[in-house]
Amino acid sequence: MPKATRTAKQLQQMLIQRIEAQPGLRGRQTDVYRDGVISVPSEDGGPNWTVRVITDRGNHRGDIAQIIRRLQGQYDLKD
């Protein structure tokens, strides 16, 4: 069953809403804010979009990565 599609802007807005709903993350500048959603080649039904990592990997947040993975499982990027 195909996933619903959203534009890059819509996906970015959805990510920001979910991130800001997490305790202590409201207003925190993340890669989602800085670079937004980008298209990637989909392999074997995997996600066709991601958020480019532009900050130091030492600042990686598992909770934000999980939010991204959940939305990748629900929505594809509209061409």
Secondary structure, 3 states (H helix, E strand, C coil): CCCEEECHHHHHHHHHHHHHCCCCCCCCCCHHHHCCEEECCCCCCCCCEEECCCCCHHHCCHHHHHHHHHHHHHEEECC
